[in-house]
Amino acid sequence: MSSHAESAPNNIPVIDTHIHLFDTNRPGGVPWPPKGDPIYKPALPERYRKIAQPFGIVGAIEVEASPLIEDNQWVLDVAEKDKIVVGTVGHLEPNAADFRKQLDRFHRNPLFRGIRYGNLWNKDINQELATSGFLAGLKALASLDLSLDSANPTPRLMADVLRVSDAVPNLRIIIDHLPQLDPKSYESDLRKFEKRPQIYVKISEVFSRPGIEFMKDRVDTLYGVFGEDRVLFGSDWPNSDHWTTYEKTFNAVHAYFMAKGRPVAEKYFWKNSVKAYKWVKRDKSQPG
């Protein structure tokens, strides 16, 4: 436990902007992860709290791990019971006929902070962007002051994120796990993010598989483009267990951002998440 104490970021409260919740003991199982996967066991707030709190984490944002409509409600119900969850990012289809109905339904719960879309669940945002219905859905998302998370980083997806921001410039967009993508593979688009203040990036999944190397060069590149005001901490728990431990992940980014000074570390660990997600403060330990 001593290493945990040494890792606490000098009393800086931490908001983890990327965790997944699921219960493999549910009747019928879960869409993800698959049976046989090392992380195939219940991932619920109580377990997460025990792992994360020693590192100064005071709140977390859950990101969808299922394409099922009613799993949005399941997550909200689970989150309601534990104040460490300050927001959820759900899964809805912007091109679906009932998108606005479902968006209004879940948005009534202030913990619902947006949706995730990209190339998950056999979907392709590249093709969807050609349809007026999809763009209308994204505009509805922006009109409710909600955000869009992307998944999962590829060069084509980076170009598509830029297309989304051109079409819906007032939509806040959060790019997930970008360190996993070699900056050279989308070099022509990378610098275009520099002058788009509504686009944020999660400095998450910062280790190469199987977790033996902190990819500092890639983090340096992303920090150089997005700057101190648009970078977010996200652990990707429990998916991160495929790479390395929560402790090793936290220690790496903690050392990196603390070296830039406490004001920058505060932005990375919590202040930027307020702007990106406008999450709900539920406990006195959480900053506001």
Sequence and secondary structure as in RCSB ss.txt:
>XXXX:A:sequence
MSSHAESAPNNIPVIDTHIHLFDTNRPGGVPWPPKGDPIYKPALPERYRKIAQPFGIVGAIEVEASPLIEDNQWV
LDVAEKDKIVVGTVGHLEPNAADFRKQLDRFHRNPLFRGIRYGNLWNKDINQELATSGFLAGLKALASLDLSLDS
ANPTPRLMADVLRVSDAVPNLRIIIDHLPQLDPKSYESDLRKFEKRPQIYVKISEVFSRPGIEFMKDRVDTLYGV
FGEDRVLFGSDWPNSDHWTTYEKTFNAVHAYFMAKGRPVAEKYFWKNSVKAYKWVKRDKSQPG
>XXXX:A:secstr
 HHHHHHS TT  EEEEEE  B TTSTT  SSS TTSTT S B HHHHHHHHGGGTEEEEEEE     HHHHHHH
HHHHHT TTEEEEEE   TTSTTHHHHHHHHHTSTTEEEEEEESSTT  HHHHTTSHHHHHHHHHHHHTT EEEE
ES  HHHHHHHHHHHHHSTT EEEE  GGGS GGGGHHHHGGGGG TTEEEEE   EETTTTEE HHHHHHHHHH
H TTSEEE   BTGGGGT  HHHHHHHHHHHHHTT HHHHHIIIIIHHHHHH     STTS  
